[in-house]
Amino acid sequence: MSQKKKLTYAQKMCVALTGKLMQEIDMVPANARIGIAASGGVDSWVMLKVLTIRKAIMPFPVELMVIHLNPGFDTTNHSPLVEWCKENGVASHIETTDYGLRGHSDENRTKSPCFFCSMLRRKRLFDICRQYKLTSLALGHNADDLATTFFMNMFQAGRVYGMTPKESFFNNTLDLIRPTLFLEKSTVIKAAKQWELPVWQNDCPSGSNTARSRTHDWLEDRFKENKKFKANVFASIKRFQLEELAKAEKTIMRAQKHANKLQ
């Protein structure tokens, strides 16, 4: 009888830290129906792999469904995802769109291509969640994305905020969750290689020249100045986001109690 292959250190970190965050904030309840937004990049691939592992060890049942929206630049590059889902028994909704092409067309005259495409993609993801009666939508953001967003919001919007691990939409019928939000990108990349996940490259012509990529590069330059900078920035922003989430949940609970009293 064949033995399961032991996880490497990077793989263990991905599984353990994801599970820790999910448990700490009660990210998903029993019988949750989780849609996994899979782009084909390394982050969403690792999130998909980790969630299939966590599903097997959770003390209650959950359902997983992969959702992939091809932006239209290469209409066949998602074939490895289709095969992976079949081999691993994961339900999937694969759809080819023209969102990326439209973002770079004359139709989009006022927004950046990334913003335009992201707006269309988010709306469609929500529609698909309603179609399949999903209760959660999982996005594969990591700690590097969190730090980049935090500084982008300060620089461009004057806001002190990054990304929350969990937020509710549509009268609490859908939770947007980020299970891998506290994983560092370097760990994600190592684990993906060790799992031999069929990651494909982002073929968007604007993918490497965005406000996000420039902010990320600026941060990386700062981190090179002192080895402690990155760990301190990540730790402080993680604490901030968890504290903000706790505040938001208390506010919601107070509002619900007040509403119940008025009934």
Residue pairs with C-beta under 8 A, 6 or more apart in sequence:
7 15
8 190
8 191
8 194
10 187
10 190
10 191
10 194
11 191
11 194
11 195
13 183
13 187
13 191
14 46
14 49
14 50
14 180
14 183
14 187
14 188
14 191
15 50
15 53
15 54
17 180
17 182
17 183
18 47
18 50
18 51
18 54
18 179
18 180
18 182
18 183
19 54
19 57
20 182
21 27
21 165
21 179
21 181
21 182
22 28
22 54
22 179
24 242
25 165
25 166
25 242
25 245
27 136
27 165
27 166
27 175
27 177
27 179
28 34
28 62
28 135
28 136
28 175
28 177
29 60
29 135
30 60
30 61
30 62
31 60
31 61
31 62
31 63
32 62
32 63
32 135
32 136
33 62
33 63
33 65
33 132
33 133
33 134
33 135
33 136
34 51
34 62
34 63
34 64
34 65
34 134
34 135
34 136
34 137
34 138
34 177
35 65
35 66
35 67
35 125
35 128
35 129
35 132
35 134
35 136
35 137
35 138
36 44
36 47
36 48
36 51
36 64
36 65
36 66
36 67
36 138
37 44
37 67
37 68
37 125
37 137
37 138
37 139
37 140
38 44
38 45
38 47
38 48
38 66
38 67
38 68
38 81
38 140
39 68
39 140
39 202
40 68
40 77
40 78
40 80
40 81
40 199
40 200
41 140
41 199
41 200
41 202
42 188
42 189
42 192
42 197
42 199
43 140
43 141
43 142
43 145
43 180
43 185
43 188
44 139
44 140
45 140
45 192
45 197
45 198
45 199
46 140
46 180
46 183
46 188
46 191
46 192
46 195
46 197
47 138
47 139
47 140
47 179
47 180
48 66
48 90
48 140
49 191
49 192
49 195
49 197
50 179
50 180
51 64
51 138
51 179
52 64
52 88
52 90
54 179
55 62
55 64
63 91
64 90
64 91
65 90
65 91
65 92
65 93
65 132
65 134
66 81
66 85
66 90
66 91
66 92
66 93
66 94
67 92
67 93
67 125
67 128
67 137
68 78
68 81
68 92
68 93
68 94
68 95
69 95
69 97
69 99
69 121
69 124
69 125
70 77
70 78
70 94
70 95
70 96
70 97
71 97
71 98
71 99
71 100
71 101
71 103
71 117
71 121
71 204
72 96
72 97
72 98
72 99
72 100
72 101
73 100
73 101
73 203
73 204
73 205
74 203
75 96
77 200
77 203
78 94
78 200
80 198
80 200
81 92
81 94
81 198
82 92
82 94
84 90
84 197
84 198
85 91
85 92
93 128
93 132
95 124
95 128
97 120
97 121
97 124
99 116
99 117
99 120
99 121
99 124
100 113
100 117
100 204
102 108
102 116
102 117
102 120
103 111
103 113
103 114
103 115
103 116
103 117
103 120
103 206
104 113
104 205
104 206
108 116
111 119
112 206
112 210
112 211
113 204
113 205
113 206
114 204
114 206
114 210
114 212
117 204
125 137
126 137
126 169
126 170
126 174
128 134
129 137
129 174
130 174
134 174
135 173
135 174
135 175
136 174
136 175
136 176
136 177
137 174
137 175
137 176
137 177
138 177
138 178
138 179
139 176
139 177
139 178
140 178
140 180
141 149
141 163
141 178
141 180
141 181
142 180
142 181
142 182
142 183
142 184
142 185
142 188
143 181
143 182
143 183
143 184
143 185
143 234
143 237
143 238
144 184
144 185
144 216
145 163
145 181
145 185
146 162
146 163
146 181
146 182
146 234
146 237
146 238
146 241
147 162
147 219
147 233
147 234
147 237
148 212
148 215
148 216
148 219
149 162
149 163
149 212
150 160
150 161
150 162
150 237
151 215
151 218
151 219
152 211
152 212
152 215
153 159
153 160
153 161
153 162
154 160
155 215
156 211
160 240
161 244
162 237
162 240
162 241
163 178
163 181
163 241
164 178
164 241
164 244
164 245
164 248
165 177
165 178
165 179
165 181
165 182
165 241
165 242
165 245
166 175
166 176
166 177
166 178
166 245
167 175
167 176
167 248
168 174
168 175
168 176
169 175
169 176
180 188
181 241
182 238
184 234
192 199
207 213
219 233
222 229
223 229
223 230
223 233
